[in-house]
Amino acid sequence: MSPRPLWCRRRSPSAAQGPDLKTLHANTRTAGSQPGRWDAFPPFNGRLYFSGLPRTMNRKVIASWCLYDFANSFYVVLPAVIWQTYYQRVIVGNEQGQGDFWWGRIISVSMLLVALSSPVMGAIADYAGVRKRLLIAYTLTSVGAVCLFTTVQPGMVLWGFAITVISYVAFEGGLVFYNAYLPEIAPRDHQGRVSGWGFATGYVGSLLALLLAYPFVQQQMLGSAYLAIAAAFLLFSLPAFLYLPAEASAKRGVISAGVSGVRESWRTLQEILFEPPLREMRWFLLAYIFFEDGVNTVIYFAAGFASKTLGFTDTQNILLFLVVQISALAGAYLWARPTDRLGPKRVVLLMLVQWSAVVTAAYFVQTQRQFFVVAVLAGTGLGAVQAAARAFMSTLIPKGREADFFGFYSLVGKASAIMGPILFGEVSRATGGNQRLAILSVMALFVLGAVILSRVRAGGPTHLPAREAHA
């Protein structure tokens, strides 16, 4: 009988301490074995079973965390498939491109607000003991804004603009507090697979959201579709509201934390830029801003590329979105365990090679059937690279600073929605609308991201096979 794997053994209380700023630098060269604060949770012996998890991990907490990704994915479908086209064509009118212009403003303003507010709100969550309450508040705000979509009539451009921005900012802002729970609910050597499970359940949520909205859209009952999606978002968020860990005692009041949060955010930025122990995080975030920009650009322009260059109808674009979501689900699930065993750095680099293949294939594709194959390749890369990048970041954060640093992680991700779309648009304009050359140009972002990421010495395997652990 083979020895029991190292990760199945209960660790001593001293081993349950996460890395602090002084020891983080020394730990980045080797495979990490430092878990998060997970021994505090009692075992959950319910029917829900996650293969390979230590008995000391609370499965109810893990399931609730994953279900929040499932819940907020109902919102994702709304701007990507339903609300976007309605706002462009009906609310604004898109004959002269005004709908595209206003929708672009919505995305840019939303991402700018999220980028600016995420670090500040993360600091408040760290020091005021309100992370869970902020997660709930942001979720309810997004749900309420979606319900208000039913009040927007043709010509109400500014009202539609305002509530869409609110829904976007609340949705994206809530992810800061959601992501910050990962190091707390899972040990370091299991964060890759737990992160992957979160993304995987999220993609399942996207698929079910499409199925939920489809009959309403078919009957032109768009208001009912908005309300159904809002209700599902709220319903499946409830387990996270109930079972995610309670906050630690507040170190200061909310107002005081808000004021000091601004100072702390500036201090955190200076730490990332100048502190030697955070060198690995600095290079990782620089790489992330480039390769995530490339991923975002391909996703933002995929439907437009399919419609203009390959003649896809709206129905075919919905089917294309389904294909991407299913393949992304597969990618997040299949790469969850390898992310722990191979290390998030190696997985991200492999996915950047795959994304380079995606844009190259898109340049040469001639038929709609061929583009569906490209969509599968893009989907698997989407699920894997997002989960691996989040797990990578979680291994670089000093203990007790999770929400703060994940705020900056969110900032970088949202700021990365700027360069790529400009690059795509300028290349397309300069070449007379050649979207093939435009999408091929995005490869530069993947190459830059890979080159910079290669300088990061962290990101090695966090889970060793039993035979290696006993060597």
N, C-alpha and C positions, 0 to 999 in steps of 0.2 A: 504494500500500500504506500503510495507516494506521500511525502510530508505535506502537512496542511499549509496552504499558501500563506505567506507572511502577512498579507493584508487582511486575513481572516482573524488574526490574533488581536486580542484586546490590548490596547496600548496603556502604558502607565500615565497617570495624570500629567507628569512633566512632559511627556511626548505630545500631549494635546495642545501645547502652546504653539501658536502661529509665529512666523518670523517677525522680529521687530526690525527697525530701520538699520540698527548696527550690525545685525547678523545676516541681513538679507543679501548683501553683496557676496558674502562667502558662500552662500547656499546656491547661487545662481549657476555655478559651473557644473554642478552635479545633479543627478536625479533627485528631485525633492521627495522627502518622506514626511514633511510636516503637514499634519491634518489641520482642518479648521476646528471650530469649537463645537464638536459634534457629540462628545461623550456626555454632555449635559442632558441629551435627549434620551428618555427611556425607550427600550425596544418596543416596536409596534408589532403585535402578533396577529393582525387581521388577515383577511384573505388576500389582500393585495400583496403581490410578491415581485420583487425586483431581483432578477438573477444576479448572483455574485456579490450582493451587498453584505457587509458585516452586520451581524445581528444588533450591534450597538447603534446603528443608524436608524433614525425614526422614519419608517416608510410612509407614515401618514403625512409627515412634513414634506418629504420628497414628492409624494403624489400631489399634494396641494400646491407646491411650487410649480410643478409641471403643468398642472391644470390652469394656472394663471396664464401661461404661454398659450394654452389651448383657447382660453377665453378671449384674450386680446387679439387673437388671430381672426376672430369674427370681424373685428373692426378693419383689419388690413384689407380684406376683400372689398370693402365699401369704396374707398377712394381709387383702388386699383382697377375695379371692373365696373361698378355701378354709378356711384356719385360723380366720378370724374367726367364721364361722357355727358351726363345729364347737365352738369354745371356748364360745361363748355358749349354744348349745342343748344340747350333750352334756356338756361338762365342768362347766359351772356350772348350767345350766337357766335358761331365759329366760321362764318363764311369768309371773313377777311383775316382769320387767324387771331381774333380778339379773345376767343375762348382759350386758346393755347397760351396767349400772353398772360391772362389773368390766372390761369391754373399754374403757370410757372411762378408767378408772384406768390401764390399761396404756398407752394413748396418752399421757395426761398425764404420767405418771412417766417414760416413755421420752423424750419431748421435753424435759422438764425436765433430765434427766441429760445429754442431748446438748447442750442449750443451755449448761449450766454447764461441761461438759468440753471442748467444741470449741475455745474460745480458748486454753485451757491446753495442750491437745495440739498445737494449731497452733504455739504458741511452742516447744514441745519439738522439733517437727519442724524448725523453722527453725534452731535453734541446736545441736541434738545430732546433726544429720546422719542422722536415722533416719526420714525421711518415707516412703521406700519400704518399710522394714521395718514401720512402723506400718500402712501400707496393707495389707500382707500379713497382719499379725497380726489386724487388725480383720476382714478378710475371712474368715480361717479361724475366728475366733470365731463369726461369724454363721452360717457353714456348719455348724459343730459344734452350735450351738444348734438349728438347724432339724432336724438329725438326731435330737436329743433330743425333738422333738415326738412321735416314735413311742412314747415311754415314758409319755406322759400318758394317764391313764385317767379315766373319769367320777368326779367328786368331788374330783379332785386340783387344786383351784382355785389354791392358792398355788404349787404346782410349775409348773403351766402359766403362771401369772402371771410367775414368776421367769424361766423360760427364754425367754418371749416378749419380756420387757423386755430381756434380754441380747441376743437376736437383733436387736431394733430398734436398740438403742444401738450395737451393733457395725456394723450396716449403715449407719446414718446417720453415725456417726463416721468411717467409712471414706471417705465422700463429701468430708469436709474435705480429706483428703490428695489425693484424686482431683482435686477442683476446683483445688487449688493448682498442679497441673501445667500448667494451660492457658496462663498467660503465659510459661511456659518452653518450651513445645513449638511455639507458634505466634506469628508476629509480630502486632503490634497490629492491623494492617489486615486480618488474616485470622482473628482470634479469634472474630468473630461467626459465620462459617460453620463453623469447626471446632467451636465450642460447639453449633451447630445439628446438625451431623453426630453429635455425641455423643448428644444427646437423641433424634435420629431412630433411631440404632441401638438405643438403649434401648427405644424403643417397639416395634421389631421383636422384641426379646428378650421383651417382655411378651406379644406375640402368640404366639410360639413356646412360651412357658411355659404358656399356656392350652392349646395343642394337646398339649403333653407331658403335662399333668396330667389332661386331660379323660377319656381312657380309664380311668385309675385311679379317678377319682371316679365314673364311671359304674358301675364294678364294686365300689364301696365299699372300694377298696384305698387308703385315705387314707395309711397308713404308707408305702406304695410311692411315692405321689405326693410326699410330703415328701422322701424320699431321692433321687428323681429330680431334683427341683428343686435340692436341695443339690449334687448331683453336677454339674449343668449350671452352677450358679453358680461352682463351683470350676474347672471345666474351661475356661470362657471367660474366667476371670480370669488364667489362666496367661500369655498374651501380655503383659499389663501387668506381671506380676511379672518377666518376662524382659527386656522391651525398653524400658520407661520409663527415663528417664535415671538414672544412678547418682547417689548423694548427693555433695554437696560435702563436704570434710573437716569434721569436727565442730569446733565452736568451744569446746565444753565437754562434760563427761560427761553421761549421761542423767539421773542424780540431780540434779546441779547444774543442768542445764537445766530439770528439773521444778520445782525450787524457784524458780529465777529466772523460770520461765515464768509463775508466778502474779503476780509483780511486773510482768513485762512485759505480761501481759494487762491488768492494771489501768492501766498506763501507756498501752497502746494505746487503751483505752477513753477515757482522758483526752485523748489525741491526737485521737480522732474527735470528741469533744465540744467541744474548745476550740482546736485548732490551726487557724489560718486556711487553710493549704494544703489541709486536708482538709474544707473547707466543703462541697464538692460531694458527697463521700462521706457526710457527715453527713446532708444532706438526702435523698440517694438512699436510705440505709438507713431513714430515717424513713418515706419513702414506701413502701418495700418491705415494711415490717412491716404496713402496712395492706392493700395490694393483694394480697400473698401470703396474708394472713389470709383475705381474701375467697375467693381461689382454693381454699385448703385447706378452707374451710367447705363450699363447694359440692361438692367431691369427697367429703368425709367423709359428707355427708348425702344424696348423690345416690341411693344404693341404697335408703335408708330412705324418701326422698320417693317414689321410683318404686313401692315396695312398698305403702306406706300410702295415698298419695293417688291413685295410678293403678292399683293392683292388679297389679303385676308379680310374676311367680313367680321362684324362684331361677334357673331356666333362662333366663328373659328377662333377669334382671339380669346373668348371665354374657355374654349376647349384647350387652347394653348396654355392658358393660365392653370388649368387643371393638370395638364401634363407636367408643368414645371413644379407645381406643389407636390404631386405624387413622387416625382423623382427627387425633390428636395427632402421629403420625408425619408425616402430610402437612403439618401446620402447622409443625413444627420444620424440615422440609426446605425447604419453599417460602419460609420467611421467613429462612433462613440468610444468603443473599447480600444481600437487602434490608437486613438488620440492619447490614451493613458499609456499604452505599451510602447508606441513609437515616439511619443512626445508631441505636443502641439506644434512645435516649430516645424518638424518634418512634415506633418500633415498639412499645415498651411502652405509650405513650399510646393508640395505635390499638387495642391488645389490651384495654386497660381499657374502652374504648368497647364493644368486642365482648363482654366479660364482663358489662357492664351490660345489654346486649341479652339475654344468656343468662338472667339472673335475671328479667328482665321477661317474657321468653317463657315461662319456667317458671311464673310466676304465672298466666298466661292459658291455658296448655296444658290440653286436655280429654281427649285420647286418647293411647294408648300410641304410636301412629305419629307423632303430633306431637312427643312427647317424644324419640323417636329423632332427629328433626331437630335438636332442641335439643342433644342429646348430640354431634352432629357439630360444631355451633357451639362448644360447650364444649371439645371435643377439640382443634380447630385453635387455639383461643385458649390452651389449656394448653401445647401444645408450643412455640408461638411466644413466649409471655410468659416462660416459664422460661429458654429459651435466650437471649433478648435480655437478660434481667435479669442472668444470669451473665456475659455478655459485657460488659455495662455495668460491673459491679463490677470486672472484670479490668482495665479501662482506668483505674480510679481508684486502683490500689494502687501505692505506692512500690516501687521495685525492691528485691528481697531480703526483702520482708515478705509474700510471697504466702500462705504457710500461716497466718501469724498473722492477717492481715486476712480471709482466707476463713474462719477460725475464727469471727470475729465475724459474717460473712455467714451462716454456718450457724446461729449463735446467734439472729440476728434471724429467720431463717426458721422455726426451731423455736419461738421465743417467739410467733410469729404464729399458732401453732395453739391459742391460748388465747382471745382475745377473740371471734372469730367464732363458734365453737361455743357459747359462753355466750350471745351475742346471739341466735343461731338458737333455742336451747333456751328462753330466757326469753320471746321473742316467741311461740313456739309454745304455751308453757304459759299465758301471759297471754291468749291468744286462743282457748283451749279446744282446742288441737291443730291450729290452722290453719297447716299447713306452707307454704301459698302465701304468706301474709303474712310468715312467717319467712324464706323464701328471698328474698323481695323486699327485706327489710330489709338483706340483705348488700350491696346496691348502695351503701349508705353508705360501706362500706370501699373500694370501687373509686373512688368520687368523692373521698374524702379522699386516697387514694393519688395520684390524678391531679393534684389541686390542689397537693400538696406537691412532686410530681415536676416540675411546671411551673417551680418555682423553681431547679431544677438547670440550670446553664449548660453543663455537660459533656454528653457523650453524642451529639455530632454525628457526621457521617459519618466513618468511618475508612478508607474506600477511595474514591478519586476516579476517575471514568472517565478514560481516556487524554487526551481532548480538554481536560478541566478541568485535569489535571495538567500539561499543556504550555502552558496559557494564561499 
